[in-house]
Amino acid sequence: MWAPARLNDGTPVDYGFGWTVQTRNGHRVVSHGGALPGFKSQLVRFVDDGVTVAVLTNGDDVDIESIARGVAMLHLPVAVGAR
């Protein structure tokens, strides 16, 4: 489920079954976010580190990715520092 997908021409993409799949400083990271008018959410999981951050807001004008990254940095500053 958390494997990057490949396009028909074989090009890999950072997306797999609804999840963004990345590696940051050698740490596997999967994330998924969503929004509706008035609401926004983000879930970021550092798979091998056992750290997951969930952010829910009652506003759609919030930089929710920065909030999730800031919370994760409290536990994994090296993994989160690179984008």
mmCIF file of the N, C-alpha and C atoms, coordinates in Angstrom:
data_MODEL
# 
_entry.id   MODEL 
# 
loop_
_atom_site.group_PDB 
_atom_site.id 
_atom_site.type_symbol 
_atom_site.label_atom_id 
_atom_site.label_alt_id 
_atom_site.label_comp_id 
_atom_site.label_asym_id 
_atom_site.label_entity_id 
_atom_site.label_seq_id 
_atom_site.pdbx_PDB_ins_code 
_atom_site.Cartn_x 
_atom_site.Cartn_y 
_atom_site.Cartn_z 
_atom_site.occupancy 
_atom_site.B_iso_or_equiv 
_atom_site.pdbx_formal_charge 
_atom_site.auth_seq_id 
_atom_site.auth_comp_id 
_atom_site.auth_asym_id 
_atom_site.auth_atom_id 
_atom_site.pdbx_PDB_model_num 
ATOM 1   N N  . MET A 1 1  ? 0.822   -1.192 0.000   1.00 0.00 ? 1  MET A N  1 
ATOM 2   C CA . MET A 1 1  ? 0.000   0.000  0.000   1.00 0.00 ? 1  MET A CA 1 
ATOM 3   C C  . MET A 1 1  ? 0.864   1.254  0.000   1.00 0.00 ? 1  MET A C  1 
ATOM 4   N N  . TRP A 1 2  ? 1.997   1.216  0.656   1.00 0.00 ? 2  TRP A N  1 
ATOM 5   C CA . TRP A 1 2  ? 2.851   2.391  0.725   1.00 0.00 ? 2  TRP A CA 1 
ATOM 6   C C  . TRP A 1 2  ? 4.012   2.287  -0.248  1.00 0.00 ? 2  TRP A C  1 
ATOM 7   N N  . ALA A 1 3  ? 3.782   1.689  -1.382  1.00 0.00 ? 3  ALA A N  1 
ATOM 8   C CA . ALA A 1 3  ? 4.813   1.586  -2.417  1.00 0.00 ? 3  ALA A CA 1 
ATOM 9   C C  . ALA A 1 3  ? 4.526   2.648  -3.470  1.00 0.00 ? 3  ALA A C  1 
ATOM 10  N N  . PRO A 1 4  ? 5.562   3.371  -3.908  1.00 0.00 ? 4  PRO A N  1 
ATOM 11  C CA . PRO A 1 4  ? 5.342   4.366  -4.957  1.00 0.00 ? 4  PRO A CA 1 
ATOM 12  C C  . PRO A 1 4  ? 4.786   3.697  -6.221  1.00 0.00 ? 4  PRO A C  1 
ATOM 13  N N  . ALA A 1 5  ? 3.898   4.386  -6.874  1.00 0.00 ? 5  ALA A N  1 
ATOM 14  C CA . ALA A 1 5  ? 3.314   3.870  -8.114  1.00 0.00 ? 5  ALA A CA 1 
ATOM 15  C C  . ALA A 1 5  ? 4.239   4.172  -9.287  1.00 0.00 ? 5  ALA A C  1 
ATOM 16  N N  . ARG A 1 6  ? 3.961   3.541  -10.400 1.00 0.00 ? 6  ARG A N  1 
ATOM 17  C CA . ARG A 1 6  ? 4.692   3.804  -11.643 1.00 0.00 ? 6  ARG A CA 1 
ATOM 18  C C  . ARG A 1 6  ? 3.678   4.145  -12.729 1.00 0.00 ? 6  ARG A C  1 
ATOM 19  N N  . LEU A 1 7  ? 4.038   5.124  -13.538 1.00 0.00 ? 7  LEU A N  1 
ATOM 20  C CA . LEU A 1 7  ? 3.196   5.478  -14.671 1.00 0.00 ? 7  LEU A CA 1 
ATOM 21  C C  . LEU A 1 7  ? 3.311   4.397  -15.740 1.00 0.00 ? 7  LEU A C  1 
ATOM 22  N N  . ASN A 1 8  ? 2.477   4.458  -16.741 1.00 0.00 ? 8  ASN A N  1 
ATOM 23  C CA . ASN A 1 8  ? 2.499   3.456  -17.813 1.00 0.00 ? 8  ASN A CA 1 
ATOM 24  C C  . ASN A 1 8  ? 3.848   3.372  -18.504 1.00 0.00 ? 8  ASN A C  1 
ATOM 25  N N  . ASP A 1 9  ? 4.589   4.492  -18.545 1.00 0.00 ? 9  ASP A N  1 
ATOM 26  C CA . ASP A 1 9  ? 5.911   4.469  -19.189 1.00 0.00 ? 9  ASP A CA 1 
ATOM 27  C C  . ASP A 1 9  ? 7.020   4.036  -18.229 1.00 0.00 ? 9  ASP A C  1 
ATOM 28  N N  . GLY A 1 10 ? 6.660   3.651  -16.999 1.00 0.00 ? 10 GLY A N  1 
ATOM 29  C CA . GLY A 1 10 ? 7.641   3.174  -16.026 1.00 0.00 ? 10 GLY A CA 1 
ATOM 30  C C  . GLY A 1 10 ? 8.200   4.235  -15.100 1.00 0.00 ? 10 GLY A C  1 
ATOM 31  N N  . THR A 1 11 ? 7.846   5.488  -15.305 1.00 0.00 ? 11 THR A N  1 
ATOM 32  C CA . THR A 1 11 ? 8.333   6.575  -14.456 1.00 0.00 ? 11 THR A CA 1 
ATOM 33  C C  . THR A 1 11 ? 7.730   6.456  -13.051 1.00 0.00 ? 11 THR A C  1 
ATOM 34  N N  . PRO A 1 12 ? 8.569   6.446  -11.998 1.00 0.00 ? 12 PRO A N  1 
ATOM 35  C CA . PRO A 1 12 ? 8.029   6.366  -10.639 1.00 0.00 ? 12 PRO A CA 1 
ATOM 36  C C  . PRO A 1 12 ? 7.446   7.711  -10.199 1.00 0.00 ? 12 PRO A C  1 
ATOM 37  N N  . VAL A 1 13 ? 6.403   7.663  -9.382  1.00 0.00 ? 13 VAL A N  1 
ATOM 38  C CA . VAL A 1 13 ? 5.800   8.865  -8.811  1.00 0.00 ? 13 VAL A CA 1 
ATOM 39  C C  . VAL A 1 13 ? 5.687   8.683  -7.304  1.00 0.00 ? 13 VAL A C  1 
ATOM 40  N N  . ASP A 1 14 ? 5.693   9.788  -6.552  1.00 0.00 ? 14 ASP A N  1 
ATOM 41  C CA . ASP A 1 14 ? 5.616   9.747  -5.087  1.00 0.00 ? 14 ASP A CA 1 
ATOM 42  C C  . ASP A 1 14 ? 4.174   9.625  -4.609  1.00 0.00 ? 14 ASP A C  1 
ATOM 43  N N  . TYR A 1 15 ? 3.458   8.657  -5.157  1.00 0.00 ? 15 TYR A N  1 
ATOM 44  C CA . TYR A 1 15 ? 2.054   8.496  -4.813  1.00 0.00 ? 15 TYR A CA 1 
ATOM 45  C C  . TYR A 1 15 ? 1.703   7.023  -4.910  1.00 0.00 ? 15 TYR A C  1 
ATOM 46  N N  . GLY A 1 16 ? 0.980   6.519  -3.924  1.00 0.00 ? 16 GLY A N  1 
ATOM 47  C CA . GLY A 1 16 ? 0.562   5.124  -3.967  1.00 0.00 ? 16 GLY A CA 1 
ATOM 48  C C  . GLY A 1 16 ? -0.702  4.892  -3.174  1.00 0.00 ? 16 GLY A C  1 
ATOM 49  N N  . PHE A 1 17 ? -1.788  4.557  -3.837  1.00 0.00 ? 17 PHE A N  1 
ATOM 50  C CA . PHE A 1 17 ? -3.066  4.242  -3.202  1.00 0.00 ? 17 PHE A CA 1 
ATOM 51  C C  . PHE A 1 17 ? -3.531  5.332  -2.236  1.00 0.00 ? 17 PHE A C  1 
ATOM 52  N N  . GLY A 1 18 ? -3.472  6.576  -2.651  1.00 0.00 ? 18 GLY A N  1 
ATOM 53  C CA . GLY A 1 18 ? -3.956  7.689  -1.833  1.00 0.00 ? 18 GLY A CA 1 
ATOM 54  C C  . GLY A 1 18 ? -2.925  8.306  -0.914  1.00 0.00 ? 18 GLY A C  1 
ATOM 55  N N  . TRP A 1 19 ? -1.746  7.707  -0.818  1.00 0.00 ? 19 TRP A N  1 
ATOM 56  C CA . TRP A 1 19 ? -0.698  8.195  0.074   1.00 0.00 ? 19 TRP A CA 1 
ATOM 57  C C  . TRP A 1 19 ? 0.438   8.810  -0.739  1.00 0.00 ? 19 TRP A C  1 
ATOM 58  N N  . THR A 1 20 ? 0.997   9.909  -0.244  1.00 0.00 ? 20 THR A N  1 
ATOM 59  C CA . THR A 1 20 ? 2.253   10.423 -0.778  1.00 0.00 ? 20 THR A CA 1 
ATOM 60  C C  . THR A 1 20 ? 3.349   9.610  -0.121  1.00 0.00 ? 20 THR A C  1 
ATOM 61  N N  . VAL A 1 21 ? 4.235   9.046  -0.912  1.00 0.00 ? 21 VAL A N  1 
ATOM 62  C CA . VAL A 1 21 ? 5.284   8.151  -0.416  1.00 0.00 ? 21 VAL A CA 1 
ATOM 63  C C  . VAL A 1 21 ? 6.628   8.804  -0.739  1.00 0.00 ? 21 VAL A C  1 
ATOM 64  N N  . GLN A 1 22 ? 7.414   9.112  0.305   1.00 0.00 ? 22 GLN A N  1 
ATOM 65  C CA . GLN A 1 22 ? 8.691   9.807  0.115   1.00 0.00 ? 22 GLN A CA 1 
ATOM 66  C C  . GLN A 1 22 ? 9.755   9.230  1.037   1.00 0.00 ? 22 GLN A C  1 
ATOM 67  N N  . THR A 1 23 ? 10.990  9.639  0.789   1.00 0.00 ? 23 THR A N  1 
ATOM 68  C CA . THR A 1 23 ? 12.096  9.387  1.710   1.00 0.00 ? 23 THR A CA 1 
ATOM 69  C C  . THR A 1 23 ? 12.713  10.737 2.033   1.00 0.00 ? 23 THR A C  1 
ATOM 70  N N  . ARG A 1 24 ? 12.848  11.042 3.315   1.00 0.00 ? 24 ARG A N  1 
ATOM 71  C CA . ARG A 1 24 ? 13.465  12.292 3.771   1.00 0.00 ? 24 ARG A CA 1 
ATOM 72  C C  . ARG A 1 24 ? 14.646  11.946 4.654   1.00 0.00 ? 24 ARG A C  1 
ATOM 73  N N  . ASN A 1 25 ? 15.830  12.327 4.219   1.00 0.00 ? 25 ASN A N  1 
ATOM 74  C CA . ASN A 1 25 ? 17.058  12.034 4.957   1.00 0.00 ? 25 ASN A CA 1 
ATOM 75  C C  . ASN A 1 25 ? 17.142  10.567 5.359   1.00 0.00 ? 25 ASN A C  1 
ATOM 76  N N  . GLY A 1 26 ? 16.754  9.683  4.449   1.00 0.00 ? 26 GLY A N  1 
ATOM 77  C CA . GLY A 1 26 ? 16.835  8.255  4.708   1.00 0.00 ? 26 GLY A CA 1 
ATOM 78  C C  . GLY A 1 26 ? 15.685  7.684  5.513   1.00 0.00 ? 26 GLY A C  1 
ATOM 79  N N  . HIS A 1 27 ? 14.692  8.476  5.848   1.00 0.00 ? 27 HIS A N  1 
ATOM 80  C CA . HIS A 1 27 ? 13.539  8.035  6.620   1.00 0.00 ? 27 HIS A CA 1 
ATOM 81  C C  . HIS A 1 27 ? 12.333  7.914  5.696   1.00 0.00 ? 27 HIS A C  1 
ATOM 82  N N  . ARG A 1 28 ? 11.671  6.741  5.703   1.00 0.00 ? 28 ARG A N  1 
ATOM 83  C CA . ARG A 1 28 ? 10.462  6.575  4.898   1.00 0.00 ? 28 ARG A CA 1 
ATOM 84  C C  . ARG A 1 28 ? 9.314   7.365  5.521   1.00 0.00 ? 28 ARG A C  1 
ATOM 85  N N  . VAL A 1 29 ? 8.637   8.151  4.688   1.00 0.00 ? 29 VAL A N  1 
ATOM 86  C CA . VAL A 1 29 ? 7.539   9.001  5.138   1.00 0.00 ? 29 VAL A CA 1 
ATOM 87  C C  . VAL A 1 29 ? 6.344   8.769  4.215   1.00 0.00 ? 29 VAL A C  1 
ATOM 88  N N  . VAL A 1 30 ? 5.183   8.534  4.809   1.00 0.00 ? 30 VAL A N  1 
ATOM 89  C CA . VAL A 1 30 ? 3.945   8.476  4.042   1.00 0.00 ? 30 VAL A CA 1 
ATOM 90  C C  . VAL A 1 30 ? 2.998   9.516  4.628   1.00 0.00 ? 30 VAL A C  1 
ATOM 91  N N  . SER A 1 31 ? 2.222   10.149 3.760   1.00 0.00 ? 31 SER A N  1 
ATOM 92  C CA . SER A 1 31 ? 1.323   11.192 4.244   1.00 0.00 ? 31 SER A CA 1 
ATOM 93  C C  . SER A 1 31 ? 0.077   11.257 3.374   1.00 0.00 ? 31 SER A C  1 
ATOM 94  N N  . HIS A 1 32 ? -0.943  11.826 3.962   1.00 0.00 ? 32 HIS A N  1 
ATOM 95  C CA . HIS A 1 32 ? -2.198  12.029 3.244   1.00 0.00 ? 32 HIS A CA 1 
ATOM 96  C C  . HIS A 1 32 ? -2.899  13.221 3.872   1.00 0.00 ? 32 HIS A C  1 
ATOM 97  N N  . GLY A 1 33 ? -3.438  14.069 3.051   1.00 0.00 ? 33 GLY A N  1 
ATOM 98  C CA . GLY A 1 33 ? -4.172  15.227 3.543   1.00 0.00 ? 33 GLY A CA 1 
ATOM 99  C C  . GLY A 1 33 ? -5.483  15.374 2.802   1.00 0.00 ? 33 GLY A C  1 
ATOM 100 N N  . GLY A 1 34 ? -6.326  16.195 3.354   1.00 0.00 ? 34 GLY A N  1 
ATOM 101 C CA . GLY A 1 34 ? -7.606  16.443 2.711   1.00 0.00 ? 34 GLY A CA 1 
ATOM 102 C C  . GLY A 1 34 ? -8.184  17.755 3.185   1.00 0.00 ? 34 GLY A C  1 
ATOM 103 N N  . ALA A 1 35 ? -9.153  18.252 2.437   1.00 0.00 ? 35 ALA A N  1 
ATOM 104 C CA . ALA A 1 35 ? -9.766  19.525 2.796   1.00 0.00 ? 35 ALA A CA 1 
ATOM 105 C C  . ALA A 1 35 ? -11.155 19.625 2.183   1.00 0.00 ? 35 ALA A C  1 
ATOM 106 N N  . LEU A 1 36 ? -11.992 20.318 2.883   1.00 0.00 ? 36 LEU A N  1 
ATOM 107 C CA . LEU A 1 36 ? -13.297 20.753 2.422   1.00 0.00 ? 36 LEU A CA 1 
ATOM 108 C C  . LEU A 1 36 ? -13.428 22.198 2.863   1.00 0.00 ? 36 LEU A C  1 
ATOM 109 N N  . PRO A 1 37 ? -14.334 22.963 2.289   1.00 0.00 ? 37 PRO A N  1 
ATOM 110 C CA . PRO A 1 37 ? -14.490 24.338 2.761   1.00 0.00 ? 37 PRO A CA 1 
ATOM 111 C C  . PRO A 1 37 ? -14.696 24.377 4.280   1.00 0.00 ? 37 PRO A C  1 
ATOM 112 N N  . GLY A 1 38 ? -13.775 25.039 4.964   1.00 0.00 ? 38 GLY A N  1 
ATOM 113 C CA . GLY A 1 38 ? -13.864 25.180 6.416   1.00 0.00 ? 38 GLY A CA 1 
ATOM 114 C C  . GLY A 1 38 ? -13.107 24.152 7.221   1.00 0.00 ? 38 GLY A C  1 
ATOM 115 N N  . PHE A 1 39 ? -12.513 23.161 6.581   1.00 0.00 ? 39 PHE A N  1 
ATOM 116 C CA . PHE A 1 39 ? -11.809 22.090 7.288   1.00 0.00 ? 39 PHE A CA 1 
ATOM 117 C C  . PHE A 1 39 ? -10.564 21.688 6.521   1.00 0.00 ? 39 PHE A C  1 
ATOM 118 N N  . LYS A 1 40 ? -9.559  21.201 7.247   1.00 0.00 ? 40 LYS A N  1 
ATOM 119 C CA . LYS A 1 40 ? -8.340  20.697 6.626   1.00 0.00 ? 40 LYS A CA 1 
ATOM 120 C C  . LYS A 1 40 ? -7.718  19.664 7.542   1.00 0.00 ? 40 LYS A C  1 
ATOM 121 N N  . SER A 1 41 ? -7.084  18.631 6.948   1.00 0.00 ? 41 SER A N  1 
ATOM 122 C CA . SER A 1 41 ? -6.436  17.602 7.759   1.00 0.00 ? 41 SER A CA 1 
ATOM 123 C C  . SER A 1 41 ? -5.160  17.137 7.079   1.00 0.00 ? 41 SER A C  1 
ATOM 124 N N  . GLN A 1 42 ? -4.247  16.604 7.894   1.00 0.00 ? 42 GLN A N  1 
ATOM 125 C CA . GLN A 1 42 ? -2.984  16.065 7.382   1.00 0.00 ? 42 GLN A CA 1 
ATOM 126 C C  . GLN A 1 42 ? -2.537  14.963 8.326   1.00 0.00 ? 42 GLN A C  1 
ATOM 127 N N  . LEU A 1 43 ? -2.135  13.828 7.755   1.00 0.00 ? 43 LEU A N  1 
ATOM 128 C CA . LEU A 1 43 ? -1.566  12.722 8.517   1.00 0.00 ? 43 LEU A CA 1 
ATOM 129 C C  . LEU A 1 43 ? -0.194  12.438 7.926   1.00 0.00 ? 43 LEU A C  1 
ATOM 130 N N  . VAL A 1 44 ? 0.835   12.466 8.769   1.00 0.00 ? 44 VAL A N  1 
ATOM 131 C CA . VAL A 1 44 ? 2.208   12.196 8.339   1.00 0.00 ? 44 VAL A CA 1 
ATOM 132 C C  . VAL A 1 44 ? 2.748   11.079 9.214   1.00 0.00 ? 44 VAL A C  1 
ATOM 133 N N  . ARG A 1 45 ? 3.244   10.023 8.580   1.00 0.00 ? 45 ARG A N  1 
ATOM 134 C CA . ARG A 1 45 ? 3.773   8.879  9.325   1.00 0.00 ? 45 ARG A CA 1 
ATOM 135 C C  . ARG A 1 45 ? 5.211   8.624  8.912   1.00 0.00 ? 45 ARG A C  1 
ATOM 136 N N  . PHE A 1 46 ? 6.103   8.622  9.892   1.00 0.00 ? 46 PHE A N  1 
ATOM 137 C CA . PHE A 1 46 ? 7.503   8.244  9.691   1.00 0.00 ? 46 PHE A CA 1 
ATOM 138 C C  . PHE A 1 46 ? 7.560   6.749  9.995   1.00 0.00 ? 46 PHE A C  1 
ATOM 139 N N  . VAL A 1 47 ? 7.441   5.961  8.945   1.00 0.00 ? 47 VAL A N  1 
ATOM 140 C CA . VAL A 1 47 ? 7.163   4.528  9.042   1.00 0.00 ? 47 VAL A CA 1 
ATOM 141 C C  . VAL A 1 47 ? 8.165   3.795  9.930   1.00 0.00 ? 47 VAL A C  1 
ATOM 142 N N  . ASP A 1 48 ? 9.452   3.940  9.667   1.00 0.00 ? 48 ASP A N  1 
ATOM 143 C CA . ASP A 1 48 ? 10.460  3.173  10.399  1.00 0.00 ? 48 ASP A CA 1 
ATOM 144 C C  . ASP A 1 48 ? 10.762  3.739  11.782  1.00 0.00 ? 48 ASP A C  1 
ATOM 145 N N  . ASP A 1 49 ? 10.321  4.959  12.047  1.00 0.00 ? 49 ASP A N  1 
ATOM 146 C CA . ASP A 1 49 ? 10.619  5.618  13.320  1.00 0.00 ? 49 ASP A CA 1 
ATOM 147 C C  . ASP A 1 49 ? 9.484   5.497  14.329  1.00 0.00 ? 49 ASP A C  1 
ATOM 148 N N  . GLY A 1 50 ? 8.331   4.996  13.884  1.00 0.00 ? 50 GLY A N  1 
ATOM 149 C CA . GLY A 1 50 ? 7.201   4.849  14.795  1.00 0.00 ? 50 GLY A CA 1 
ATOM 150 C C  . GLY A 1 50 ? 6.593   6.163  15.234  1.00 0.00 ? 50 GLY A C  1 
ATOM 151 N N  . VAL A 1 51 ? 6.705   7.197  14.409  1.00 0.00 ? 51 VAL A N  1 
ATOM 152 C CA . VAL A 1 51 ? 6.148   8.509  14.747  1.00 0.00 ? 51 VAL A CA 1 
ATOM 153 C C  . VAL A 1 51 ? 5.073   8.858  13.723  1.00 0.00 ? 51 VAL A C  1 
ATOM 154 N N  . THR A 1 52 ? 3.894   9.218  14.222  1.00 0.00 ? 52 THR A N  1 
ATOM 155 C CA . THR A 1 52 ? 2.790   9.641  13.365  1.00 0.00 ? 52 THR A CA 1 
ATOM 156 C C  . THR A 1 52 ? 2.226   10.939 13.917  1.00 0.00 ? 52 THR A C  1 
ATOM 157 N N  . VAL A 1 53 ? 1.975   11.895 13.038  1.00 0.00 ? 53 VAL A N  1 
ATOM 158 C CA . VAL A 1 53 ? 1.398   13.184 13.427  1.00 0.00 ? 53 VAL A CA 1 
ATOM 159 C C  . VAL A 1 53 ? 0.095   13.368 12.653  1.00 0.00 ? 53 VAL A C  1 
ATOM 160 N N  . ALA A 1 54 ? -0.988  13.642 13.367  1.00 0.00 ? 54 ALA A N  1 
ATOM 161 C CA . ALA A 1 54 ? -2.276  13.946 12.748  1.00 0.00 ? 54 ALA A CA 1 
ATOM 162 C C  . ALA A 1 54 ? -2.667  15.360 13.143  1.00 0.00 ? 54 ALA A C  1 
ATOM 163 N N  . VAL A 1 55 ? -3.033  16.166 12.158  1.00 0.00 ? 55 VAL A N  1 
ATOM 164 C CA . VAL A 1 55 ? -3.451  17.545 12.404  1.00 0.00 ? 55 VAL A CA 1 
ATOM 165 C C  . VAL A 1 55 ? -4.833  17.733 11.782  1.00 0.00 ? 55 VAL A C  1 
ATOM 166 N N  . LEU A 1 56 ? -5.763  18.225 12.582  1.00 0.00 ? 56 LEU A N  1 
ATOM 167 C CA . LEU A 1 56 ? -7.121  18.525 12.127  1.00 0.00 ? 56 LEU A CA 1 
ATOM 168 C C  . LEU A 1 56 ? -7.409  19.980 12.426  1.00 0.00 ? 56 LEU A C  1 
ATOM 169 N N  . THR A 1 57 ? -7.969  20.718 11.484  1.00 0.00 ? 57 THR A N  1 
ATOM 170 C CA . THR A 1 57 ? -8.265  22.127 11.726  1.00 0.00 ? 57 THR A CA 1 
ATOM 171 C C  . THR A 1 57 ? -9.697  22.454 11.317  1.00 0.00 ? 57 THR A C  1 
ATOM 172 N N  . ASN A 1 58 ? -10.230 23.457 11.944  1.00 0.00 ? 58 ASN A N  1 
ATOM 173 C CA . ASN A 1 58 ? -11.528 24.014 11.564  1.00 0.00 ? 58 ASN A CA 1 
ATOM 174 C C  . ASN A 1 58 ? -11.281 25.295 10.773  1.00 0.00 ? 58 ASN A C  1 
ATOM 175 N N  . GLY A 1 59 ? -10.446 25.197 9.779   1.00 0.00 ? 59 GLY A N  1 
ATOM 176 C CA . GLY A 1 59 ? -10.137 26.326 8.906   1.00 0.00 ? 59 GLY A CA 1 
ATOM 177 C C  . GLY A 1 59 ? -9.439  25.800 7.676   1.00 0.00 ? 59 GLY A C  1 
ATOM 178 N N  . ASP A 1 60 ? -9.720  26.399 6.539   1.00 0.00 ? 60 ASP A N  1 
ATOM 179 C CA . ASP A 1 60 ? -9.098  25.923 5.314   1.00 0.00 ? 60 ASP A CA 1 
ATOM 180 C C  . ASP A 1 60 ? -7.990  26.844 4.822   1.00 0.00 ? 60 ASP A C  1 
ATOM 181 N N  . ASP A 1 61 ? -7.628  27.840 5.622   1.00 0.00 ? 61 ASP A N  1 
ATOM 182 C CA . ASP A 1 61 ? -6.565  28.777 5.241   1.00 0.00 ? 61 ASP A CA 1 
ATOM 183 C C  . ASP A 1 61 ? -5.310  28.588 6.088   1.00 0.00 ? 61 ASP A C  1 
ATOM 184 N N  . VAL A 1 62 ? -5.104  27.376 6.586   1.00 0.00 ? 62 VAL A N  1 
ATOM 185 C CA . VAL A 1 62 ? -4.003  27.057 7.488   1.00 0.00 ? 62 VAL A CA 1 
ATOM 186 C C  . VAL A 1 62 ? -2.917  26.298 6.725   1.00 0.00 ? 62 VAL A C  1 
ATOM 187 N N  . ASP A 1 63 ? -1.642  26.624 6.995   1.00 0.00 ? 63 ASP A N  1 
ATOM 188 C CA . ASP A 1 63 ? -0.521  25.882 6.409   1.00 0.00 ? 63 ASP A CA 1 
ATOM 189 C C  . ASP A 1 63 ? -0.319  24.623 7.243   1.00 0.00 ? 63 ASP A C  1 
ATOM 190 N N  . ILE A 1 64 ? -1.167  23.660 7.033   1.00 0.00 ? 64 ILE A N  1 
ATOM 191 C CA . ILE A 1 64 ? -1.223  22.466 7.873   1.00 0.00 ? 64 ILE A CA 1 
ATOM 192 C C  . ILE A 1 64 ? 0.028   21.600 7.738   1.00 0.00 ? 64 ILE A C  1 
ATOM 193 N N  . GLU A 1 65 ? 0.658   21.608 6.558   1.00 0.00 ? 65 GLU A N  1 
ATOM 194 C CA . GLU A 1 65 ? 1.880   20.826 6.376   1.00 0.00 ? 65 GLU A CA 1 
ATOM 195 C C  . GLU A 1 65 ? 2.995   21.345 7.284   1.00 0.00 ? 65 GLU A C  1 
ATOM 196 N N  . SER A 1 66 ? 3.087   22.662 7.439   1.00 0.00 ? 66 SER A N  1 
ATOM 197 C CA . SER A 1 66 ? 4.101   23.242 8.333   1.00 0.00 ? 66 SER A CA 1 
ATOM 198 C C  . SER A 1 66 ? 3.833   22.883 9.788   1.00 0.00 ? 66 SER A C  1 
ATOM 199 N N  . ILE A 1 67 ? 2.579   22.844 10.174  1.00 0.00 ? 67 ILE A N  1 
ATOM 200 C CA . ILE A 1 67 ? 2.233   22.463 11.541  1.00 0.00 ? 67 ILE A CA 1 
ATOM 201 C C  . ILE A 1 67 ? 2.633   21.007 11.786  1.00 0.00 ? 67 ILE A C  1 
ATOM 202 N N  . ALA A 1 68 ? 2.285   20.124 10.874  1.00 0.00 ? 68 ALA A N  1 
ATOM 203 C CA . ALA A 1 68 ? 2.630   18.708 11.026  1.00 0.00 ? 68 ALA A CA 1 
ATOM 204 C C  . ALA A 1 68 ? 4.143   18.526 11.064  1.00 0.00 ? 68 ALA A C  1 
ATOM 205 N N  . ARG A 1 69 ? 4.856   19.235 10.197  1.00 0.00 ? 69 ARG A N  1 
ATOM 206 C CA . ARG A 1 69 ? 6.317   19.134 10.168  1.00 0.00 ? 69 ARG A CA 1 
ATOM 207 C C  . ARG A 1 69 ? 6.913   19.661 11.474  1.00 0.00 ? 69 ARG A C  1 
ATOM 208 N N  . GLY A 1 70 ? 6.379   20.757 12.004  1.00 0.00 ? 70 GLY A N  1 
ATOM 209 C CA . GLY A 1 70 ? 6.883   21.321 13.254  1.00 0.00 ? 70 GLY A CA 1 
ATOM 210 C C  . GLY A 1 70 ? 6.697   20.376 14.434  1.00 0.00 ? 70 GLY A C  1 
ATOM 211 N N  . VAL A 1 71 ? 5.549   19.719 14.496  1.00 0.00 ? 71 VAL A N  1 
ATOM 212 C CA . VAL A 1 71 ? 5.313   18.746 15.573  1.00 0.00 ? 71 VAL A CA 1 
ATOM 213 C C  . VAL A 1 71 ? 6.265   17.566 15.426  1.00 0.00 ? 71 VAL A C  1 
ATOM 214 N N  . ALA A 1 72 ? 6.438   17.078 14.200  1.00 0.00 ? 72 ALA A N  1 
ATOM 215 C CA . ALA A 1 72 ? 7.343   15.942 13.977  1.00 0.00 ? 72 ALA A CA 1 
ATOM 216 C C  . ALA A 1 72 ? 8.780   16.307 14.320  1.00 0.00 ? 72 ALA A C  1 
ATOM 217 N N  . MET A 1 73 ? 9.168   17.552 14.083  1.00 0.00 ? 73 MET A N  1 
ATOM 218 C CA . MET A 1 73 ? 10.540  17.987 14.373  1.00 0.00 ? 73 MET A CA 1 
ATOM 219 C C  . MET A 1 73 ? 10.875  17.883 15.865  1.00 0.00 ? 73 MET A C  1 
ATOM 220 N N  . LEU A 1 74 ? 9.866   17.917 16.722  1.00 0.00 ? 74 LEU A N  1 
ATOM 221 C CA . LEU A 1 74 ? 10.110  17.760 18.153  1.00 0.00 ? 74 LEU A CA 1 
ATOM 222 C C  . LEU A 1 74 ? 10.684  16.371 18.449  1.00 0.00 ? 74 LEU A C  1 
ATOM 223 N N  . HIS A 1 75 ? 10.410  15.402 17.597  1.00 0.00 ? 75 HIS A N  1 
ATOM 224 C CA . HIS A 1 75 ? 10.841  14.027 17.809  1.00 0.00 ? 75 HIS A CA 1 
ATOM 225 C C  . HIS A 1 75 ? 11.890  13.555 16.817  1.00 0.00 ? 75 HIS A C  1 
ATOM 226 N N  . LEU A 1 76 ? 11.872  14.112 15.612  1.00 0.00 ? 76 LEU A N  1 
ATOM 227 C CA . LEU A 1 76 ? 12.742  13.639 14.539  1.00 0.00 ? 76 LEU A CA 1 
ATOM 228 C C  . LEU A 1 76 ? 13.329  14.827 13.751  1.00 0.00 ? 76 LEU A C  1 
ATOM 229 N N  . PRO A 1 77 ? 14.134  15.684 14.370  1.00 0.00 ? 77 PRO A N  1 
ATOM 230 C CA . PRO A 1 77 ? 14.614  16.888 13.657  1.00 0.00 ? 77 PRO A CA 1 
ATOM 231 C C  . PRO A 1 77 ? 15.397  16.580 12.386  1.00 0.00 ? 77 PRO A C  1 
ATOM 232 N N  . VAL A 1 78 ? 16.166  15.509 12.342  1.00 0.00 ? 78 VAL A N  1 
ATOM 233 C CA . VAL A 1 78 ? 16.949  15.203 11.155  1.00 0.00 ? 78 VAL A CA 1 
ATOM 234 C C  . VAL A 1 78 ? 16.047  14.720 10.026  1.00 0.00 ? 78 VAL A C  1 
ATOM 235 N N  . ALA A 1 79 ? 15.094  13.876 10.331  1.00 0.00 ? 79 ALA A N  1 
ATOM 236 C CA . ALA A 1 79 ? 14.215  13.313 9.306   1.00 0.00 ? 79 ALA A CA 1 
ATOM 237 C C  . ALA A 1 79 ? 13.329  14.362 8.678   1.00 0.00 ? 79 ALA A C  1 
ATOM 238 N N  . VAL A 1 80 ? 12.889  15.335 9.450   1.00 0.00 ? 80 VAL A N  1 
ATOM 239 C CA . VAL A 1 80 ? 11.927  16.306 8.976   1.00 0.00 ? 80 VAL A CA 1 
ATOM 240 C C  . VAL A 1 80 ? 12.582  17.480 8.284   1.00 0.00 ? 80 VAL A C  1 
ATOM 241 N N  . GLY A 1 81 ? 13.829  17.760 8.597   1.00 0.00 ? 81 GLY A N  1 
ATOM 242 C CA . GLY A 1 81 ? 14.486  18.953 8.085   1.00 0.00 ? 81 GLY A CA 1 
ATOM 243 C C  . GLY A 1 81 ? 14.514  19.067 6.582   1.00 0.00 ? 81 GLY A C  1 
ATOM 244 N N  . ALA A 1 82 ? 14.662  17.964 5.865   1.00 0.00 ? 82 ALA A N  1 
ATOM 245 C CA . ALA A 1 82 ? 14.705  18.003 4.404   1.00 0.00 ? 82 ALA A CA 1 
ATOM 246 C C  . ALA A 1 82 ? 13.312  17.853 3.844   1.00 0.00 ? 82 ALA A C  1 
ATOM 247 N N  . ARG A 1 83 ? 13.038  18.567 2.785   1.00 0.00 ? 83 ARG A N  1 
ATOM 248 C CA . ARG A 1 83 ? 11.730  18.468 2.131   1.00 0.00 ? 83 ARG A CA 1 
ATOM 249 C C  . ARG A 1 83 ? 11.813  17.616 0.932   1.00 0.00 ? 83 ARG A C  1 
# 
